[in-house]
């Protein structure tokens, strides 16, 4: 069998870094590490090596393997002191930087699982990290996406001196087309290339970061770094009429992504129009989110294994709760998020679905001066309510919106897909999957056509159904008549997420797409014999 290589990413330079590794005979995981490092430089508002990651590594003829590279709360955190200070966890600064960064440990695990590329040899780490090193050293071009994030976070983060020095222009918003250099981050990647990725957790870099986090007021200590390991696990799965779907287990919302499509699959034969297609997916989203918000937490705290919630009885009950004539009222409080999803397929038949994030734009705003690393704010997913299933506790993992997806279809095709966008991730996954595989729309059009998003994004108080303008012009009146509370947003809105997908057919030929709402690119290599 011959397999065509492909890479898709929400920033074109990350896609190019990943595809270059594939073209040189590297594995999908090696390509993903190169791209993950590069995208952390190119899209510093969306992700960082001070954040978290999740992987699905899908080798031809084998069951997919998941990597959970998310960090838990500080091992010595004083929860009661946070309760005494406020009803909610802080939204910036060291006090908000309360969870360990797992993404580099995820890279480490992925390379262990999948690094036997050309001639059975692993590609050197300095080769994988060089594009990111060069970009951080030479400077990146500031995009509109980065400027928008700069404007959005100015009031929240501008008081943080290290953030302002690194990501503001003399205390003002960044400007499109100008250059942004991060020499400390370049030096960090050089250090990791020389010392190895484990140095992030158990070496000189770990000591330096722990000291600077403490200086910023974070409860994280060197012990949190030393104790951290990414974990390899079995993904959740559900069978539908099109094939077998896979996604991440707790603490991610992968369950919701699988439930939406399983519920949709149960009712899709009743769909007679495009507006019914949208209505059904929105209502399936509501049913899935109700279960998600009742159940998902750190795996150690689950009431029942999440795989049990993908059984036929649960799906049947959710489907029975959906009316084709009336939308369910939706007071749900949504989870925000800014993230990158990327996909890869290599010449050996392995596909990777990958996501990494710092949660809100620029995370906590804590920029470690010596390493140039921005720390995540994933701890905002915790509750301070002692009776809540996601209550903050020492060492506990927070609820995660991140969930890369994979499907093995009955016609022999294999499919990696995903999106950034917090609350929107399961919805965008369902939208592009259903458009392509049920409606027969091309892969590119399934991503580029106008979309919708149910729920509230960070900084907004409404929980309605946001619809891009062109879609509203076509179906807005009918959706309102069904009871949907609609807000119109501009077309090609970044709010709708940065989606992407790679489809590998049974003959090994690849098709790929990236989202016009991003600065992304999808690339195809030559179809090589191996």
ABEGO torsion letter per residue (X at the ends): XBBBBBBBBABAAAAAAAAAAAAAGBBAAAAAAAAAAAAAAABAAABBAABBBBBBBBBBGBBBBBBBBBBBBBAABBAAAAAAABABBBABEAAABABBBAAAAAAAAAAAABABBBGGBBBBAAAAAAAAAAAAAAEBBBBAAAAAAAAAAAAAAAABAAAAAAABBGGBBBBBGBBBBBAAAAAAAAAAAAAEAAAAAABAAAAAAAAAAAAAGBABBAAAAAABBBBBBBBBBBBBAAEBBBBBBOABAAAAAAAAAAAAAAAAAABABAAAAAAAAAAAAAAAAAAAAAABBBAAABABBAAAAABAAAAAAAAAABBAABBBBBABBBBBEBBBBBBBBBAAGBBBBBBBBAEBBGEAGBBBAAAGBBBBAAAAABBABAABAABBBBGBBBBBABBBBBBBBAAGBBBBBEBBGEAAAAAAAAAAAAAAAAAGBBAAAAAABBBBBBEBBBGBABABBBBBAAAAAAAAAAAAAAGBBBBBBBBGBAAAEBBBBBBBBAAGBBBBBBBAABABBBBBBBBBBX
